[in-house]
Amino acid sequence: MGIVVLTMKASVIEMFLVLLVTGIHSNKEMTKKIKRPKFTVPQINCDVKAGKIINPEFIVKCPAGCQDPKYHVYGTGVYASYSSVCGAAVHSGVLDNSGGKILVRKVAGQSGYKGSFSNGVQSLSLPRWRESFIVSESKPQKGVTYPSTLTYSSSKSPDAKAGETTKAYPRPSASGTTAQPVTLMQVLAMPAAEVNHATLPKPFPFVASATSSPRPQPLGHRSWEMDLWTTPHTSSNSPGAKPGIQKQDSPGAAFQEPMGTDVSFDCKVDLSFLIDGSSGIGKRRFQIQKQFLADIAQTLDIGPAGPLMGVVQYGDNPATQFNLKTHMNSQDLKTAIEKITQRGGLSNVGRAISFVTKTFFSKANGNRGGAPNVAIVLVDGWPTDKVEEASRLARESGINIFFITVEAAAENEKQHVMEPSFANKAVCRTNGFYSFNVPSWLGLSKTMQPLVKRVCDTDRLACSKTCLNSADIGFVIDGSSSVGTGNFRTVLQFVANLSKEFEISDTDTRIGAVQYTYEQRLEFGFDKYSTKPDILNAIKRVGYWSGGTSTGAAIHYALEQLFKKSKPNKRKLMILITDGRSYDDVRIPAMAAHQKGVITYAIGVAWAAQDELEIIATHPARDHSFFVDEFDNLYKSVPKIIQNICTEFNAQPRN
């Protein structure tokens, strides 16, 4: 019996082993039948730049010969994305000149890139760039899937190797919306992160001659031409517009109040109220005016980190009721406002504005220097003196003027008004942003919310007429052979795009231009044209010269031929545009410009020398030097240049 049981157990074990072996064999057969997809490493040419590839991390195969100096590399260890991918790989030592596979990973842009000579490659220095990358040996990381096909920033990129499939990279947009262009003034009001992604007006296509530029164009080059001789318009109600911010191209364009009444945004301004204490206003209306000020003080949340507020009362003569540093919170300010007594007399508004310009916004009175200066003038009826000249001087001193006219002159009373349209003459725009016309004192309180919103729009105040109407701007334009006819046209459009943002007249901003090669030529001086259309037409007519590049001599020439004729009360701005290294020394002429008070902006394109741009630019160079990789991208720097000009203007202490 025992023998039989053992035999049966042996048979069961034998059967189990057979089934096990059969299963393993079947699994092997199935594994053989399932073919895993084979990873194909994309191949690129030596001239492909990292910035043209959208993928954040990828493996590529480089060909032989990428050690050639024509494949530019920027940086050491961490490279600017404007560099040749394969050139950087050779420079870093990951590859030699025979080529091979590498792993590329994108990283954040750097504030500076230092050039060096390594492994037969001379890399170049670059002050800053928007994106960087690092290269390493092509060892795939576990869990990471690398693309077999690269995604380029433009469809069928010329950088891609012949026959390689590429993908077009669509610009992301919000679901259910259509991306709209934003105006320059909208961009000025955006945070820096938003500016980088703003949809700027695109230039119109322009086909240049194939022989117009002796130098090869940067990779991915497109030729564009913007119609800068006319002013684009974007409605503030468009989906791409920022609420409450719109471009003020036409001084008479009507301002549209943004929707909503929330005023919970940051507000750091130095604010002066000029209140009407004349005899004609009467006690009841004077009390309404005081209540309006108290409501403003309560809404603004007065304090050292926010807005500061002082009050000047005018009649025959103005007098300061209290200055910016007298009261540092809203409650104390409201108590002080309640104690103000009416002075009486005439309504000499112009005299009051001059008083504020000369004395109110001083350091001794609490002016903080970096905060925008704002003067809000309340007028019962109309002034008994003239305001235009006093207001112009105030604006040129950096004061943003708002006018609130209550119960303006009726038709049969206008004969008594000394200066017709006085409010429009006092403010820097006649589109309604800086002025309020209130039919009755009983309706004054309705202006509080919109007034606070506008006053606290400090980005807009930083680039109001106060910084755009008081400069002599000299453009120094590189007309050398390397620029080429088509690109020179793009440079002129850039000059026009900057110029049209300023208020141009004999008494406001004036524009001049010099073109240079080995020699220099005065295209037109500051006193030649006094209207914006004439300036734009003059820029359009500038002819391309062609020749060498003597930037130092051009700066000296501009100082002698342009800025010696600048008005004493004007800010002197030099904006130099070049695409290459100068054949002469720029240090001494640049130093002379700085010593003479000429604020210099250096704009470099493509092959411009970064070290020279920093020497030419006024300190700090990071705010006064700009570099773009292609002529077509010049227009993108316009908002930042204007913003820096205005921010610098408003940072100057008054008086």
RATAZI-V181138 format. One record per residue. N is the residue number from 1. PSI is psi in whole degrees, -180 to 180 (NA if undefined). Layout:
<<N & PSI> <N & PSI>>
//
This chain:
<<1 & -44> <2 & -36> <3 & -39> <4 & -44> <5 & -44> <6 & -39> <7 & -43> <8 & -43> <9 & -40> <10 & -39> <11 & -41> <12 & -44> <13 & -41> <14 & -42> <15 & -41> <16 & -42> <17 & -37> <18 & -45> <19 & -38> <20 & -46> <21 & -41> <22 & -41> <23 & -44> <24 & -43> <25 & -41> <26 & -41> <27 & -38> <28 & -40> <29 & -42> <30 & -39> <31 & -38> <32 & -36> <33 & -31> <34 & 110> <35 & 121> <36 & 140> <37 & 135> <38 & 129> <39 & 124> <40 & 122> <41 & 122> <42 & 146> <43 & 140> <44 & 166> <45 & 168> <46 & -25> <47 & 2> <48 & 128> <49 & 147> <50 & -33> <51 & -19> <52 & -13> <53 & 125> <54 & -32> <55 & 134> <56 & -25> <57 & 134> <58 & 159> <59 & 133> <60 & 162> <61 & 124> <62 & 145> <63 & 178> <64 & 157> <65 & 12> <66 & 3> <67 & -8> <68 & 133> <69 & -14> <70 & -15> <71 & 97> <72 & 140> <73 & 136> <74 & 116> <75 & 179> <76 & 120> <77 & -61> <78 & 125> <79 & 143> <80 & 144> <81 & -5> <82 & -1> <83 & 156> <84 & 128> <85 & -50> <86 & -35> <87 & -41> <88 & -37> <89 & -39> <90 & -45> <91 & -40> <92 & -15> <93 & 0> <94 & -36> <95 & 160> <96 & -172> <97 & -4> <98 & -7> <99 & -172> <100 & -171> <101 & 144> <102 & 158> <103 & 128> <104 & 133> <105 & 128> <106 & 142> <107 & 177> <108 & 156> <109 & 152> <110 & 157> <111 & -13> <112 & 151> <113 & 128> <114 & 128> <115 & 156> <116 & 164> <117 & 124> <118 & 134> <119 & 39> <120 & 4> <121 & 130> <122 & 109> <123 & 159> <124 & 160> <125 & 154> <126 & 131> <127 & -35> <128 & 158> <129 & 157> <130 & -20> <131 & 150> <132 & 174> <133 & 159> <134 & 153> <135 & 148> <136 & 177> <137 & 152> <138 & 60> <139 & 107> <140 & 139> <141 & 146> <142 & 136> <143 & -2> <144 & 129> <145 & 122> <146 & 142> <147 & 139> <148 & -20> <149 & 127> <150 & 151> <151 & 121> <152 & 159> <153 & -13> <154 & 146> <155 & 142> <156 & 54> <157 & 138> <158 & -15> <159 & -23> <160 & 151> <161 & 143> <162 & 132> <163 & -10> <164 & 138> <165 & 132> <166 & 163> <167 & 143> <168 & 142> <169 & 110> <170 & 140> <171 & 127> <172 & 146> <173 & 159> <174 & 142> <175 & 131> <176 & 6> <177 & 162> <178 & 126> <179 & 130> <180 & 149> <181 & 146> <182 & 150> <183 & 166> <184 & -44> <185 & -27> <186 & -42> <187 & -38> <188 & -32> <189 & -6> <190 & 152> <191 & 159> <192 & -39> <193 & -34> <194 & -33> <195 & -38> <196 & -27> <197 & 7> <198 & 145> <199 & 97> <200 & 160> <201 & 128> <202 & 141> <203 & 161> <204 & 151> <205 & 142> <206 & 126> <207 & 116> <208 & 159> <209 & 143> <210 & -20> <211 & 14> <212 & -26> <213 & 116> <214 & -33> <215 & 145> <216 & 142> <217 & 151> <218 & 152> <219 & 144> <220 & 16> <221 & 134> <222 & 146> <223 & 122> <224 & 158> <225 & 121> <226 & 139> <227 & 80> <228 & -5> <229 & -10> <230 & 162> <231 & 119> <232 & 155> <233 & 134> <234 & 127> <235 & 140> <236 & -8> <237 & -1> <238 & 155> <239 & -30> <240 & -1> <241 & 148> <242 & 128> <243 & 132> <244 & -4> <245 & 127> <246 & 157> <247 & 141> <248 & 67> <249 & -46> <250 & 127> <251 & -23> <252 & 2> <253 & 132> <254 & 134> <255 & 135> <256 & 124> <257 & 132> <258 & 152> <259 & 154> <260 & 165> <261 & 13> <262 & 129> <263 & 32> <264 & 20> <265 & 168> <266 & 142> <267 & 102> <268 & 95> <269 & 154> <270 & 115> <271 & 130> <272 & 125> <273 & 126> <274 & 105> <275 & 149> <276 & 115> <277 & 18> <278 & 162> <279 & -32> <280 & -18> <281 & -29> <282 & 161> <283 & -41> <284 & -46> <285 & -33> <286 & -38> <287 & -39> <288 & -40> <289 & -43> <290 & -40> <291 & -37> <292 & -45> <293 & -41> <294 & -40> <295 & -40> <296 & -46> <297 & -40> <298 & -40> <299 & -36> <300 & -21> <301 & 67> <302 & 141> <303 & 165> <304 & -32> <305 & -8> <306 & -139> <307 & 147> <308 & 149> <309 & 134> <310 & 167> <311 & 134> <312 & 129> <313 & 137> <314 & 151> <315 & -113> <316 & -44> <317 & 151> <318 & 157> <319 & 140> <320 & 122> <321 & -44> <322 & 151> <323 & -170> <324 & -32> <325 & 4> <326 & -43> <327 & 125> <328 & 14> <329 & 162> <330 & -37> <331 & -45> <332 & -38> <333 & -43> <334 & -40> <335 & -42> <336 & -39> <337 & -41> <338 & -29> <339 & -6> <340 & 132> <341 & 150> <342 & 137> <343 & -40> <344 & 179> <345 & -163> <346 & -175> <347 & 69> <348 & 81> <349 & -43> <350 & -42> <351 & -37> <352 & -41> <353 & -42> <354 & -39> <355 & -45> <356 & -42> <357 & -43> <358 & -33> <359 & -32> <360 & -50> <361 & 64> <362 & 161> <363 & -36> <364 & -28> <365 & 6> <366 & 6> <367 & 130> <368 & -4> <369 & -58> <370 & -20> <371 & 140> <372 & 141> <373 & 128> <374 & 131> <375 & 124> <376 & 118> <377 & 122> <378 & 130> <379 & 127> <380 & 108> <381 & -100> <382 & 157> <383 & 158> <384 & 6> <385 & -179> <386 & 146> <387 & -16> <388 & -53> <389 & -42> <390 & -38> <391 & -39> <392 & -44> <393 & -36> <394 & -45> <395 & -41> <396 & -18> <397 & 0> <398 & 19> <399 & 126> <400 & 119> <401 & 129> <402 & 139> <403 & 131> <404 & 108> <405 & 122> <406 & 131> <407 & 62> <408 & 167> <409 & 133> <410 & 170> <411 & -42> <412 & -4> <413 & -11> <414 & -22> <415 & -20> <416 & -10> <417 & 123> <418 & -37> <419 & 95> <420 & 147> <421 & 39> <422 & -36> <423 & -42> <424 & -32> <425 & -21> <426 & -34> <427 & 165> <428 & -12> <429 & 144> <430 & 27> <431 & 6> <432 & -7> <433 & -41> <434 & 4> <435 & 147> <436 & 135> <437 & 107> <438 & 121> <439 & -33> <440 & 148> <441 & -28> <442 & -20> <443 & 6> <444 & -37> <445 & -24> <446 & -17> <447 & -8> <448 & -54> <449 & -51> <450 & -34> <451 & -46> <452 & -41> <453 & -45> <454 & -42> <455 & -37> <456 & -2> <457 & 71> <458 & -28> <459 & -40> <460 & -42> <461 & -33> <462 & -20> <463 & 38> <464 & -171> <465 & -21> <466 & -31> <467 & -4> <468 & 2> <469 & 13> <470 & 33> <471 & 153> <472 & 115> <473 & 119> <474 & 118> <475 & 130> <476 & 110> <477 & 125> <478 & 117> <479 & 28> <480 & 167> <481 & -30> <482 & -20> <483 & -49> <484 & 155> <485 & -49> <486 & -45> <487 & -32> <488 & -37> <489 & -40> <490 & -38> <491 & -44> <492 & -37> <493 & -36> <494 & -44> <495 & -43> <496 & -40> <497 & -38> <498 & -45> <499 & -39> <500 & -9> <501 & -10> <502 & 155> <503 & 112> <504 & 124> <505 & 179> <506 & -34> <507 & -11> <508 & -142> <509 & 140> <510 & 149> <511 & 138> <512 & 164> <513 & 140> <514 & 137> <515 & 144> <516 & 152> <517 & -118> <518 & -31> <519 & -179> <520 & 152> <521 & 128> <522 & 112> <523 & -46> <524 & 146> <525 & 178> <526 & -31> <527 & 7> <528 & -47> <529 & 142> <530 & 10> <531 & 155> <532 & -46> <533 & -39> <534 & -39> <535 & -46> <536 & -39> <537 & -39> <538 & -41> <539 & -41> <540 & -30> <541 & -7> <542 & 128> <543 & 145> <544 & 133> <545 & -58> <546 & 135> <547 & -150> <548 & -165> <549 & 95> <550 & 82> <551 & -38> <552 & -47> <553 & -34> <554 & -40> <555 & -45> <556 & -43> <557 & -43> <558 & -39> <559 & -40> <560 & -43> <561 & -23> <562 & -61> <563 & -16> <564 & -22> <565 & 13> <566 & 148> <567 & 145> <568 & -33> <569 & 8> <570 & 144> <571 & 137> <572 & 118> <573 & 126> <574 & 127> <575 & 108> <576 & 132> <577 & 125> <578 & 157> <579 & 11> <580 & 177> <581 & 142> <582 & 147> <583 & -16> <584 & 176> <585 & 137> <586 & -9> <587 & -52> <588 & -47> <589 & -39> <590 & -42> <591 & -39> <592 & -40> <593 & -45> <594 & -42> <595 & -28> <596 & 8> <597 & 17> <598 & 115> <599 & 119> <600 & 127> <601 & 128> <602 & 120> <603 & 114> <604 & 144> <605 & 137> <606 & -86> <607 & 13> <608 & 145> <609 & 121> <610 & -39> <611 & -36> <612 & -39> <613 & -41> <614 & -33> <615 & -43> <616 & -39> <617 & 147> <618 & 146> <619 & 140> <620 & 139> <621 & -29> <622 & -24> <623 & -12> <624 & -2> <625 & 140> <626 & 146> <627 & 134> <628 & 147> <629 & -22> <630 & 150> <631 & -36> <632 & -20> <633 & 4> <634 & -42> <635 & -24> <636 & -23> <637 & -10> <638 & -50> <639 & -42> <640 & -38> <641 & -47> <642 & -44> <643 & -43> <644 & -40> <645 & -45> <646 & -39> <647 & -42> <648 & -40> <649 & -47> <650 & -18> <651 & -13> <652 & 130> <653 & 143> <654 & 142> <655 & NA>>
//
